[in-house]
Amino acid sequence: MNEKVKEVLEWVYCIVIALVLALLFRYFIGTPTIVKQRSMYPTLKDGQRLILSRTFRITHNYPEVGDIITFEAPDKKYSPWQADQTNPVAIFKESSKNVFSNFRYYVLESGKTSYIKRVIALEGDHVKIEGGKVYVNGKEFEEPYLAEDVTTKSDVFNDFIVPTGYVFAMGDNRDYSDDCRVFGCIPLNKIEGKVMIRFWPLSEFGGIK
């Protein structure tokens, strides 16, 4: 084989391997992201940059109560008269039958919309929202991260048990957050990442509570 052709092929091989490793790392280990919503204010602000952990896709140690997660945006928001408190689950569009389309959407995340919220309750937990407060399993849920004037209201999903294999999540900025109160609980397989650290701005570098 011509030496120049061989050298080019070696470079192509190295680039392909690097790209595959990068995609695997991004999908299974972690990736940076930018906050583009105000639903988590004051905990997170628009334009801040975060590192997401995705190791749960390997370990299956899914996020716990209090963790901030990102997940695929559901396909529907319920109206009050549509909500079934006995089946409070989010609806997602069906996967494409085209392998390339699925790779582009789920791995490259091209054209994909994601939400960032805080986990409030896990499977089997009884959630009730009334009087501007959240109750989990009959006890008022303590939320020190909320701004002083924030209350929690819901006229859609407000008294239900989180189904098996799902989590219930809300934004900290309750009046400006479309979350599980209107589209139902999120299945574990739609969770994309758990927020680990904020790396920008540098003045706020570190973990997030």
GROMACS elastic network, one bead per residue, 0.5 to 0.9 nm:
[ bonds ]
;  ai    aj funct       b0    kb
    1     4     6  0.85211   500
    1     5     6  0.70383   500
    1     6     6  0.64566   500
    2     5     6  0.53005   500
    2     6     6  0.61583   500
    2     7     6  0.86778   500
    3     7     6  0.61230   500
    3     8     6  0.86585   500
    4     7     6  0.50697   500
    4     8     6  0.62399   500
    4     9     6  0.86524   500
    5     8     6  0.51058   500
    5     9     6  0.61889   500
    5    10     6  0.86118   500
    6     9     6  0.51356   500
    6    10     6  0.61962   500
    6    11     6  0.87182   500
    7    10     6  0.50977   500
    7    11     6  0.63329   500
    7    12     6  0.87224   500
    8    11     6  0.51300   500
    8    12     6  0.62314   500
    8    13     6  0.85884   500
    9    13     6  0.60200   500
    9    14     6  0.85504   500
   10    13     6  0.50133   500
   10    14     6  0.61799   500
   10    15     6  0.86364   500
   11    14     6  0.50813   500
   11    15     6  0.61669   500
   11    16     6  0.86123   500
   12    15     6  0.51157   500
   12    16     6  0.61277   500
   12    17     6  0.85792   500
   13    16     6  0.52214   500
   13    17     6  0.62086   500
   13    18     6  0.86112   500
   14    17     6  0.51740   500
   14    18     6  0.61199   500
   14    19     6  0.86543   500
   15    18     6  0.50357   500
   15    19     6  0.61573   500
   15    20     6  0.86297   500
   16    19     6  0.51506   500
   16    20     6  0.62049   500
   16    21     6  0.86273   500
   17    20     6  0.51624   500
   17    21     6  0.61676   500
   17    22     6  0.85537   500
   18    21     6  0.51647   500
   18    22     6  0.60726   500
   18    23     6  0.86333   500
   19    22     6  0.50275   500
   19    23     6  0.61664   500
   19    24     6  0.85752   500
   20    23     6  0.51872   500
   20    24     6  0.61571   500
   20    25     6  0.85787   500
   21    24     6  0.50646   500
   21    25     6  0.60598   500
   21    26     6  0.85214   500
   22    25     6  0.51046   500
   22    26     6  0.60884   500
   22    27     6  0.85787   500
   23    26     6  0.50351   500
   23    27     6  0.60463   500
   23    28     6  0.84476   500
   23   107     6  0.75002   500
   23   108     6  0.78920   500
   24    27     6  0.51983   500
   24    28     6  0.58635   500
   24    29     6  0.76034   500
   24   107     6  0.89019   500
   25    28     6  0.54170   500
   25    30     6  0.63762   500
   25    31     6  0.79018   500
   25    54     6  0.89534   500
   26    29     6  0.58171   500
   26    30     6  0.51364   500
   26    31     6  0.51852   500
   26    32     6  0.87367   500
   26    54     6  0.79141   500
   26   107     6  0.85552   500
   27    30     6  0.67387   500
   27    31     6  0.77268   500
   27    54     6  0.67278   500
   27    55     6  0.86305   500
   27    57     6  0.82953   500
   27   107     6  0.65962   500
   27   108     6  0.87469   500
   27   192     6  0.86122   500
   28    53     6  0.82307   500
   28    54     6  0.52181   500
   28    55     6  0.54502   500
   28    56     6  0.77891   500
   28    57     6  0.59086   500
   28    58     6  0.66653   500
   29    52     6  0.84750   500
   29    53     6  0.59793   500
   29    56     6  0.83587   500
   29    57     6  0.81987   500
   29    58     6  0.84228   500
   30    51     6  0.68924   500
   30    52     6  0.53097   500
   30    54     6  0.50589   500
   30    55     6  0.70825   500
   30   193     6  0.76985   500
   30   194     6  0.89798   500
   31    50     6  0.84539   500
   31    51     6  0.57701   500
   31    52     6  0.53635   500
   31    53     6  0.69142   500
   31    54     6  0.78416   500
   31   193     6  0.85049   500
   32    49     6  0.69774   500
   32    50     6  0.55661   500
   32    52     6  0.60095   500
   32    53     6  0.89979   500
   33    48     6  0.85730   500
   33    49     6  0.57478   500
   33    50     6  0.53099   500
   33    51     6  0.63110   500
   33    52     6  0.71119   500
   34    46     6  0.79294   500
   34    47     6  0.59916   500
   34    48     6  0.58141   500
   34    50     6  0.62325   500
   34    51     6  0.88999   500
   35    38     6  0.81400   500
   35    44     6  0.72990   500
   35    45     6  0.66886   500
   35    46     6  0.51418   500
   35    47     6  0.52395   500
   35    48     6  0.53915   500
   35    49     6  0.62749   500
   35    50     6  0.75899   500
   35   116     6  0.81328   500
   36    45     6  0.80789   500
   36    46     6  0.51585   500
   36    47     6  0.61443   500
   36    48     6  0.81940   500
   37    40     6  0.72917   500
   37    41     6  0.85416   500
   37    44     6  0.87221   500
   37    45     6  0.75298   500
   37    46     6  0.57902   500
   37    47     6  0.85442   500
   37   115     6  0.82614   500
   37   116     6  0.80692   500
   37   177     6  0.87806   500
   38    41     6  0.54826   500
   38    42     6  0.83053   500
   38    44     6  0.76103   500
   38    45     6  0.63075   500
   38    46     6  0.60974   500
   38   171     6  0.87409   500
   38   173     6  0.71144   500
   38   176     6  0.70159   500
   38   177     6  0.76766   500
   39    42     6  0.86986   500
   39    44     6  0.83005   500
   39    45     6  0.86749   500
   39   116     6  0.78637   500
   39   117     6  0.76038   500
   39   170     6  0.85792   500
   39   171     6  0.50876   500
   39   172     6  0.62705   500
   39   174     6  0.69438   500
   39   175     6  0.81746   500
   39   176     6  0.54788   500
   39   178     6  0.77039   500
   39   179     6  0.89497   500
   40    43     6  0.57137   500
   40    44     6  0.52490   500
   40    45     6  0.70598   500
   40   116     6  0.74687   500
   40   117     6  0.67020   500
   40   118     6  0.81314   500
   40   170     6  0.86401   500
   40   173     6  0.52329   500
   40   174     6  0.82145   500
   40   176     6  0.87336   500
   40   177     6  0.77699   500
   41    44     6  0.50715   500
   41    45     6  0.56191   500
   41    46     6  0.83265   500
   41   146     6  0.83952   500
   41   147     6  0.83989   500
   41   171     6  0.80716   500
   41   172     6  0.61232   500
   41   173     6  0.52728   500
   42    45     6  0.64156   500
   42   145     6  0.79556   500
   42   146     6  0.74372   500
   42   147     6  0.69922   500
   42   172     6  0.73707   500
   42   173     6  0.71948   500
   43   145     6  0.68789   500
   43   146     6  0.80086   500
   43   172     6  0.72275   500
   43   173     6  0.87481   500
   43   208     6  0.77034   500
   43   209     6  0.77728   500
   44    47     6  0.88629   500
   44    48     6  0.70156   500
   44   172     6  0.88738   500
   44   198     6  0.89945   500
   44   208     6  0.87060   500
   45    48     6  0.58700   500
   46    49     6  0.88792   500
   47   200     6  0.84750   500
   47   201     6  0.88089   500
   48   198     6  0.72852   500
   48   199     6  0.79310   500
   48   200     6  0.55574   500
   48   201     6  0.63897   500
   49   197     6  0.87360   500
   49   198     6  0.58688   500
   49   199     6  0.58657   500
   49   201     6  0.73053   500
   50   195     6  0.67581   500
   50   196     6  0.73291   500
   50   197     6  0.57309   500
   50   199     6  0.58074   500
   50   200     6  0.71273   500
   51   194     6  0.83910   500
   51   195     6  0.60852   500
   51   196     6  0.56756   500
   51   197     6  0.54040   500
   51   198     6  0.63787   500
   51   199     6  0.72689   500
   52    69     6  0.82743   500
   52    70     6  0.83722   500
   52   192     6  0.85348   500
   52   193     6  0.52839   500
   52   194     6  0.52059   500
   52   196     6  0.55959   500
   52   197     6  0.75019   500
   53    56     6  0.77727   500
   53   192     6  0.87122   500
   53   193     6  0.54224   500
   53   194     6  0.51269   500
   53   195     6  0.63200   500
   53   196     6  0.61623   500
   54    57     6  0.59835   500
   54    58     6  0.80632   500
   54   192     6  0.67793   500
   54   194     6  0.66043   500
   55    58     6  0.54204   500
   55    59     6  0.62253   500
   55    60     6  0.78439   500
   55    61     6  0.81240   500
   55   193     6  0.83331   500
   55   194     6  0.89745   500
   56    61     6  0.50243   500
   56    62     6  0.55648   500
   56    63     6  0.79840   500
   56   193     6  0.82180   500
   56   194     6  0.87263   500
   57    60     6  0.56053   500
   57    61     6  0.80492   500
   57    62     6  0.82507   500
   57   189     6  0.87229   500
   57   192     6  0.87094   500
   58    61     6  0.82653   500
   59    62     6  0.81698   500
   61    64     6  0.87816   500
   62   188     6  0.75177   500
   62   191     6  0.87611   500
   62   194     6  0.87731   500
   63    66     6  0.84021   500
   63    67     6  0.60232   500
   63    68     6  0.80981   500
   63    69     6  0.75033   500
   63   119     6  0.76309   500
   63   167     6  0.89811   500
   63   191     6  0.89493   500
   63   193     6  0.87708   500
   63   194     6  0.67870   500
   64    67     6  0.57166   500
   64    68     6  0.89483   500
   64   119     6  0.67579   500
   64   120     6  0.84440   500
   64   121     6  0.81630   500
   64   122     6  0.74252   500
   64   167     6  0.89588   500
   65    68     6  0.87023   500
   65   118     6  0.78122   500
   65   120     6  0.52901   500
   65   121     6  0.58581   500
   65   122     6  0.69459   500
   65   167     6  0.88853   500
   65   169     6  0.88913   500
   66   118     6  0.59860   500
   66   119     6  0.52534   500
   66   120     6  0.61361   500
   66   121     6  0.85289   500
   66   143     6  0.89354   500
   66   209     6  0.76890   500
   67   117     6  0.85062   500
   67   118     6  0.56739   500
   67   119     6  0.55359   500
   67   120     6  0.83163   500
   67   194     6  0.69328   500
   67   195     6  0.73917   500
   67   208     6  0.89697   500
   67   209     6  0.77534   500
   68   116     6  0.69340   500
   68   117     6  0.55682   500
   68   119     6  0.62162   500
   68   169     6  0.86290   500
   68   193     6  0.86340   500
   68   194     6  0.59066   500
   68   195     6  0.55501   500
   68   196     6  0.84923   500
   68   208     6  0.84569   500
   68   209     6  0.83059   500
   69   115     6  0.81647   500
   69   116     6  0.55992   500
   69   117     6  0.56220   500
   69   118     6  0.60991   500
   69   119     6  0.71270   500
   69   169     6  0.85022   500
   69   191     6  0.70566   500
   69   192     6  0.73768   500
   69   193     6  0.55921   500
   69   195     6  0.58622   500
   70   114     6  0.63575   500
   70   115     6  0.53906   500
   70   117     6  0.64804   500
   70   118     6  0.86966   500
   70   190     6  0.88432   500
   70   191     6  0.60605   500
   70   192     6  0.54292   500
   70   193     6  0.52312   500
   70   194     6  0.64271   500
   70   195     6  0.77134   500
   71    74     6  0.87159   500
   71   113     6  0.85950   500
   71   114     6  0.53716   500
   71   115     6  0.55122   500
   71   116     6  0.66943   500
   71   117     6  0.83615   500
   71   186     6  0.79646   500
   71   189     6  0.89421   500
   71   190     6  0.55943   500
   71   193     6  0.70065   500
   72    92     6  0.84110   500
   72   112     6  0.73740   500
   72   113     6  0.62143   500
   72   115     6  0.64559   500
   72   186     6  0.88689   500
   72   190     6  0.56707   500
   72   191     6  0.66642   500
   72   192     6  0.69328   500
   73    76     6  0.87980   500
   73    92     6  0.77219   500
   73   112     6  0.80425   500
   73   113     6  0.55781   500
   73   115     6  0.58134   500
   73   190     6  0.86535   500
   74    77     6  0.77301   500
   74    90     6  0.60202   500
   74    91     6  0.56212   500
   74    93     6  0.76012   500
   74   113     6  0.89253   500
   74   114     6  0.87324   500
   74   183     6  0.68779   500
   74   184     6  0.87365   500
   74   186     6  0.82955   500
   75    90     6  0.78107   500
   75    91     6  0.56489   500
   75    93     6  0.58017   500
   75   183     6  0.83761   500
   76    90     6  0.73516   500
   76    91     6  0.60477   500
   76    92     6  0.73779   500
   76    93     6  0.89251   500
   76   182     6  0.86394   500
   76   183     6  0.61910   500
   77    90     6  0.82450   500
   77    91     6  0.85492   500
   77   178     6  0.85019   500
   77   179     6  0.89746   500
   77   182     6  0.53872   500
   77   184     6  0.81144   500
   78    81     6  0.80049   500
   78    82     6  0.57714   500
   78    83     6  0.59578   500
   78   156     6  0.69818   500
   78   157     6  0.87033   500
   78   181     6  0.88894   500
   78   182     6  0.55009   500
   78   183     6  0.56448   500
   78   184     6  0.80252   500
   79    82     6  0.51680   500
   79    83     6  0.64301   500
   79   155     6  0.85030   500
   79   156     6  0.63719   500
   79   182     6  0.73804   500
   79   183     6  0.89737   500
   80    83     6  0.55436   500
   80    84     6  0.89367   500
   80   155     6  0.58642   500
   80   157     6  0.77642   500
   80   182     6  0.84024   500
   81    84     6  0.83226   500
   81   156     6  0.77252   500
   82   156     6  0.80682   500
   83    86     6  0.88035   500
   83    87     6  0.81596   500
   83    88     6  0.72202   500
   83   156     6  0.58450   500
   83   157     6  0.63681   500
   83   182     6  0.83805   500
   83   183     6  0.88178   500
   83   184     6  0.85572   500
   84    87     6  0.53638   500
   84    88     6  0.61125   500
   84    89     6  0.88992   500
   84   156     6  0.86832   500
   84   157     6  0.77089   500
   84   160     6  0.89218   500
   85    88     6  0.55450   500
   85   156     6  0.85468   500
   85   157     6  0.62309   500
   85   158     6  0.75767   500
   85   159     6  0.63638   500
   85   160     6  0.52387   500
   85   161     6  0.79951   500
   86   159     6  0.88544   500
   86   160     6  0.63185   500
   86   161     6  0.73655   500
   86   163     6  0.89214   500
   87   160     6  0.80505   500
   87   161     6  0.84461   500
   87   162     6  0.85922   500
   87   163     6  0.75403   500
   87   184     6  0.84020   500
   88   157     6  0.68846   500
   88   160     6  0.70791   500
   88   161     6  0.79278   500
   88   162     6  0.72457   500
   88   163     6  0.75332   500
   88   180     6  0.85674   500
   88   183     6  0.79849   500
   88   185     6  0.59200   500
   89   162     6  0.84360   500
   89   163     6  0.76608   500
   89   166     6  0.79688   500
   89   180     6  0.84817   500
   89   183     6  0.72007   500
   89   186     6  0.66160   500
   89   187     6  0.78174   500
   90   180     6  0.76579   500
   90   182     6  0.88383   500
   90   183     6  0.52035   500
   90   185     6  0.54424   500
   90   186     6  0.58318   500
   90   187     6  0.76905   500
   91   183     6  0.74574   500
   91   184     6  0.78908   500
   91   186     6  0.87393   500
   92    95     6  0.88242   500
   93    96     6  0.89786   500
   95    98     6  0.85382   500
   95   101     6  0.88041   500
   95   102     6  0.68206   500
   96    99     6  0.73789   500
   96   100     6  0.89559   500
   96   101     6  0.64475   500
   96   102     6  0.60132   500
   97   100     6  0.89293   500
   97   101     6  0.79161   500
   97   102     6  0.76775   500
   98   101     6  0.52835   500
   98   102     6  0.63835   500
   98   103     6  0.87438   500
   99   102     6  0.51790   500
   99   103     6  0.61646   500
   99   104     6  0.86266   500
  100   103     6  0.50110   500
  100   104     6  0.60913   500
  100   105     6  0.85254   500
  101   104     6  0.51192   500
  101   105     6  0.60769   500
  101   106     6  0.84607   500
  102   105     6  0.50686   500
  102   106     6  0.57092   500
  102   107     6  0.76023   500
  103   106     6  0.54654   500
  103   107     6  0.51372   500
  103   108     6  0.64966   500
  103   109     6  0.80966   500
  104   107     6  0.58174   500
  104   109     6  0.59940   500
  104   110     6  0.57093   500
  104   111     6  0.83288   500
  105   108     6  0.58717   500
  105   110     6  0.51574   500
  105   111     6  0.65083   500
  105   112     6  0.61576   500
  106   109     6  0.50723   500
  106   110     6  0.78102   500
  106   112     6  0.78514   500
  107   110     6  0.81647   500
  109   112     6  0.53161   500
  109   113     6  0.83691   500
  110   113     6  0.87966   500
  114   192     6  0.83895   500
  115   178     6  0.88595   500
  115   179     6  0.82916   500
  116   170     6  0.86600   500
  116   171     6  0.73778   500
  116   195     6  0.89601   500
  117   169     6  0.57941   500
  117   170     6  0.52229   500
  117   172     6  0.74480   500
  117   177     6  0.86952   500
  117   179     6  0.74591   500
  118   168     6  0.84690   500
  118   169     6  0.51403   500
  118   170     6  0.53708   500
  118   171     6  0.58890   500
  118   172     6  0.71927   500
  119   122     6  0.77294   500
  119   167     6  0.67688   500
  119   168     6  0.59395   500
  119   170     6  0.66799   500
  119   171     6  0.88588   500
  120   127     6  0.88525   500
  120   136     6  0.83495   500
  120   141     6  0.83693   500
  120   167     6  0.76724   500
  120   168     6  0.56689   500
  120   169     6  0.51912   500
  120   170     6  0.68458   500
  121   124     6  0.84391   500
  121   125     6  0.60012   500
  121   126     6  0.80394   500
  121   127     6  0.73068   500
  121   136     6  0.71462   500
  121   162     6  0.72565   500
  121   167     6  0.59514   500
  121   168     6  0.51021   500
  121   169     6  0.70071   500
  122   125     6  0.57161   500
  122   126     6  0.89606   500
  122   162     6  0.63317   500
  122   163     6  0.83107   500
  122   164     6  0.83431   500
  122   165     6  0.84254   500
  122   166     6  0.66872   500
  122   168     6  0.63778   500
  123   126     6  0.87435   500
  123   161     6  0.75594   500
  123   163     6  0.52925   500
  123   165     6  0.61868   500
  123   166     6  0.56267   500
  123   167     6  0.60345   500
  123   168     6  0.82371   500
  124   161     6  0.58762   500
  124   162     6  0.52523   500
  124   163     6  0.61312   500
  124   164     6  0.64508   500
  124   166     6  0.89795   500
  125   136     6  0.65035   500
  125   137     6  0.59884   500
  125   160     6  0.83897   500
  125   161     6  0.54973   500
  125   162     6  0.55145   500
  125   163     6  0.83157   500
  126   135     6  0.79494   500
  126   136     6  0.55196   500
  126   138     6  0.74596   500
  126   159     6  0.74005   500
  126   160     6  0.57501   500
  126   162     6  0.65011   500
  127   134     6  0.72031   500
  127   135     6  0.57692   500
  127   137     6  0.64865   500
  127   138     6  0.80119   500
  127   158     6  0.70412   500
  127   159     6  0.56784   500
  127   160     6  0.55120   500
  127   161     6  0.60478   500
  127   162     6  0.73713   500
  127   168     6  0.85901   500
  128   133     6  0.83958   500
  128   134     6  0.59500   500
  128   135     6  0.50473   500
  128   136     6  0.64896   500
  128   137     6  0.81857   500
  128   138     6  0.79011   500
  128   157     6  0.86566   500
  128   158     6  0.52906   500
  128   160     6  0.66632   500
  128   161     6  0.87771   500
  129   132     6  0.69631   500
  129   133     6  0.57863   500
  129   135     6  0.61985   500
  129   136     6  0.88344   500
  129   152     6  0.70597   500
  129   153     6  0.66171   500
  129   154     6  0.66882   500
  129   157     6  0.83482   500
  129   159     6  0.64926   500
  130   133     6  0.55934   500
  130   134     6  0.66908   500
  130   135     6  0.80256   500
  130   152     6  0.77801   500
  130   153     6  0.68466   500
  130   154     6  0.78591   500
  130   158     6  0.74142   500
  130   159     6  0.87260   500
  131   134     6  0.83653   500
  131   151     6  0.84288   500
  131   152     6  0.79633   500
  131   153     6  0.76183   500
  132   150     6  0.84448   500
  132   153     6  0.54183   500
  132   154     6  0.86949   500
  133   140     6  0.71236   500
  133   141     6  0.77231   500
  133   151     6  0.62822   500
  133   152     6  0.53704   500
  133   153     6  0.74422   500
  134   139     6  0.83678   500
  134   140     6  0.58964   500
  134   141     6  0.55593   500
  134   142     6  0.83488   500
  134   151     6  0.89218   500
  134   152     6  0.67562   500
  134   153     6  0.86594   500
  134   158     6  0.89679   500
  135   138     6  0.56585   500
  135   139     6  0.51236   500
  135   141     6  0.52602   500
  135   142     6  0.88951   500
  136   139     6  0.54111   500
  136   140     6  0.63983   500
  136   141     6  0.60127   500
  137   140     6  0.84598   500
  139   142     6  0.89385   500
  143   146     6  0.59655   500
  143   172     6  0.89117   500
  144   147     6  0.80779   500
  144   148     6  0.88462   500
  145   172     6  0.73758   500
  145   209     6  0.74860   500
  146   149     6  0.81864   500
  146   150     6  0.64144   500
  146   151     6  0.87440   500
  146   172     6  0.58463   500
  146   173     6  0.73277   500
  146   174     6  0.88044   500
  147   150     6  0.55327   500
  147   151     6  0.89960   500
  147   172     6  0.81637   500
  147   173     6  0.79003   500
  148   151     6  0.85756   500
  150   172     6  0.84877   500
  150   173     6  0.72621   500
  150   174     6  0.68162   500
  150   175     6  0.77939   500
  151   174     6  0.70178   500
  151   175     6  0.80282   500
  152   174     6  0.60814   500
  152   175     6  0.77069   500
  153   158     6  0.82586   500
  153   174     6  0.78979   500
  153   175     6  0.81373   500
  153   181     6  0.86183   500
  154   157     6  0.63946   500
  154   158     6  0.57731   500
  154   181     6  0.61134   500
  154   182     6  0.78116   500
  155   158     6  0.66321   500
  155   181     6  0.80744   500
  155   182     6  0.83644   500
  156   181     6  0.61734   500
  156   182     6  0.57550   500
  156   183     6  0.85686   500
  156   184     6  0.89816   500
  157   160     6  0.71787   500
  157   180     6  0.76622   500
  157   181     6  0.50198   500
  157   182     6  0.63854   500
  157   183     6  0.81851   500
  157   184     6  0.69683   500
  158   181     6  0.69217   500
  160   163     6  0.89111   500
  162   165     6  0.85326   500
  162   166     6  0.64374   500
  162   167     6  0.65220   500
  162   168     6  0.66956   500
  162   185     6  0.68638   500
  163   166     6  0.56245   500
  163   167     6  0.78096   500
  163   185     6  0.77814   500
  163   187     6  0.88436   500
  164   167     6  0.84486   500
  164   187     6  0.86482   500
  165   186     6  0.84521   500
  165   187     6  0.57784   500
  165   188     6  0.58311   500
  165   189     6  0.84541   500
  166   185     6  0.59333   500
  166   186     6  0.52256   500
  166   188     6  0.54860   500
  166   189     6  0.87178   500
  167   180     6  0.89096   500
  167   185     6  0.55495   500
  167   186     6  0.53492   500
  167   187     6  0.65188   500
  167   188     6  0.69758   500
  168   179     6  0.87220   500
  168   180     6  0.60275   500
  168   181     6  0.84224   500
  168   184     6  0.75418   500
  168   186     6  0.64119   500
  169   179     6  0.66456   500
  169   180     6  0.57210   500
  169   181     6  0.82875   500
  169   185     6  0.72227   500
  169   186     6  0.77202   500
  170   173     6  0.85430   500
  170   174     6  0.73230   500
  170   177     6  0.72754   500
  170   178     6  0.78874   500
  170   179     6  0.52089   500
  170   180     6  0.61251   500
  170   181     6  0.73965   500
  171   174     6  0.57345   500
  171   175     6  0.88833   500
  171   176     6  0.80422   500
  171   177     6  0.54609   500
  171   178     6  0.76527   500
  171   179     6  0.66465   500
  172   175     6  0.88682   500
  172   176     6  0.88541   500
  172   177     6  0.77748   500
  173   176     6  0.56628   500
  173   177     6  0.61182   500
  174   177     6  0.52573   500
  174   178     6  0.82471   500
  174   179     6  0.87987   500
  175   178     6  0.85446   500
  178   181     6  0.74158   500
  178   182     6  0.65720   500
  178   183     6  0.78828   500
  179   182     6  0.59000   500
  179   183     6  0.63615   500
  179   184     6  0.76702   500
  179   185     6  0.86995   500
  180   185     6  0.53327   500
  180   186     6  0.73454   500
  181   184     6  0.60576   500
  181   185     6  0.81150   500
  183   186     6  0.86279   500
  186   189     6  0.83588   500
  186   190     6  0.67520   500
  186   191     6  0.75193   500
  187   190     6  0.55840   500
  187   191     6  0.71946   500
  188   191     6  0.54789   500
  188   192     6  0.89351   500
  189   192     6  0.79603   500
  191   194     6  0.82297   500
  195   198     6  0.80615   500
  195   207     6  0.85259   500
  195   208     6  0.77059   500
  196   206     6  0.84292   500
  196   207     6  0.61596   500
  196   208     6  0.70855   500
  197   205     6  0.71904   500
  197   206     6  0.51948   500
  197   208     6  0.62342   500
  198   201     6  0.77185   500
  198   202     6  0.83647   500
  198   204     6  0.69422   500
  198   205     6  0.52366   500
  198   206     6  0.53932   500
  198   207     6  0.62818   500
  198   208     6  0.70283   500
  199   202     6  0.59987   500
  199   203     6  0.87738   500
  199   204     6  0.72683   500
  199   206     6  0.65932   500
  199   207     6  0.89472   500
  200   203     6  0.74723   500
  200   204     6  0.67452   500
  200   205     6  0.61853   500
  201   204     6  0.56272   500
  201   205     6  0.65386   500
  202   206     6  0.86902   500
  204   207     6  0.89352   500
